[in-house]
Amino acid sequence: MSKLIFITGGVRSGKSAFAEDYAKELYQKFERKNLYYIASGVAFDREMTERIKRHQADRKKAAIQWKTIEIQDEVVFSEVIYPANSVILWECITTWLSNVLYKTEQLDSIERIIEIEKYIKTLKKQLLQWTKDGAIVILVSNEIFDEQSSTYSEVNYYRSLLGILHQWIVHHSDEAYEMDYSKIKRWK
Amino acid sequence: MQVIIGGANNGKRKFVKQQLMQHPSGKIHFFEGELPKKDSFSTEDILVIGNFKNIILPKVHLDEVVIAEEIFNRLIELNKQARVICICTDIGRGVVPMEKEERKLRDACGRLYQNLISESEDVIRIWYGLPEVLKGEGL
């Protein structure tokens, strides 16, 4: 049994709560041994530190214990994950991709594009491998595609990378959800 | 007329291409950021028109309603000759832009989309490649 689940929505749409509840539900339903939380948020200011703390506190309060793994950019794991007995929640793809963009900032444009593509390829490979090996994977991301294109090329580049990545994820997903104001719309 | 609507980078054009390839029904012409100028299309022709932002841009000094009407009327004209498919990129959900011109552009775009959607037989929203029929049938 494996599953790839994609959840996206606007800011404060309730997607984290939904994703975490759903992960716990699947963890119990399929009698998995591990519940992983892959965190990609980087605390670059006080507000972000508070945000991360709030998310951590929420998970600590939970009856089921999460194992948190931090993945900022490199898709490399410090501990062995056994996909077949795990539920893996990754929050979120949006921050992971922006970390990758920051990380590669100093490179020349062509070199940078190649490097970024490499990161994305590694991510895709990892996701496919997990689902092949029986993992239940839930990916959370953001909706940032319904406003005017930016005057900054970096922002537009980021948006197009993320949009294309979302298309890929949705294509490979077993379930895909869009959240708006806590209302859940199932697309797939 | 048919409308494909969705956010940027959601695979709207890819969807249109896939659908038209599956059921070939005419000669496809793509127009990005400009309206077809000539008037000699036939019912065999399929006009896929996208990037309305750039179509509006040269008219941005005009009144919002006038901009939307001018473009809308031209599309109605074209739709009498050929099959028109409009690719509408939703740009109305972000923060109100600081620049006056950007605000106008956004407003005119929204106004035009309303007209197009009300006129079209089929309206399909695309979300990362997946279609949702909002009105009528599929493509």
Boltz contact constraints between the chains, C-beta under 6 A:
constraints:
  - contact:
      token1: [A, 145]
      token2: [B, 7]
      max_distance: 6.0
  - contact:
      token1: [A, 145]
      token2: [B, 8]
      max_distance: 6.0
  - contact:
      token1: [A, 145]
      token2: [B, 9]
      max_distance: 6.0
  - contact:
      token1: [A, 146]
      token2: [B, 7]
      max_distance: 6.0
  - contact:
      token1: [A, 146]
      token2: [B, 90]
      max_distance: 6.0
  - contact:
      token1: [A, 146]
      token2: [B, 93]
      max_distance: 6.0
  - contact:
      token1: [A, 147]
      token2: [B, 91]
      max_distance: 6.0
  - contact:
      token1: [A, 147]
      token2: [B, 93]
      max_distance: 6.0
  - contact:
      token1: [A, 147]
      token2: [B, 94]
      max_distance: 6.0
  - contact:
      token1: [A, 148]
      token2: [B, 91]
      max_distance: 6.0
  - contact:
      token1: [A, 148]
      token2: [B, 94]
      max_distance: 6.0
  - contact:
      token1: [A, 148]
      token2: [B, 106]
      max_distance: 6.0
  - contact:
      token1: [A, 159]
      token2: [B, 9]
      max_distance: 6.0
  - contact:
      token1: [A, 160]
      token2: [B, 9]
      max_distance: 6.0
  - contact:
      token1: [A, 163]
      token2: [B, 9]
      max_distance: 6.0
  - contact:
      token1: [A, 166]
      token2: [B, 128]
      max_distance: 6.0
  - contact:
      token1: [A, 167]
      token2: [B, 11]
      max_distance: 6.0
  - contact:
      token1: [A, 167]
      token2: [B, 128]
      max_distance: 6.0
  - contact:
      token1: [A, 167]
      token2: [B, 129]
      max_distance: 6.0
  - contact:
      token1: [A, 170]
      token2: [B, 128]
      max_distance: 6.0
  - contact:
      token1: [A, 170]
      token2: [B, 129]
      max_distance: 6.0
  - contact:
      token1: [A, 187]
      token2: [B, 127]
      max_distance: 6.0
  - contact:
      token1: [A, 187]
      token2: [B, 130]
      max_distance: 6.0
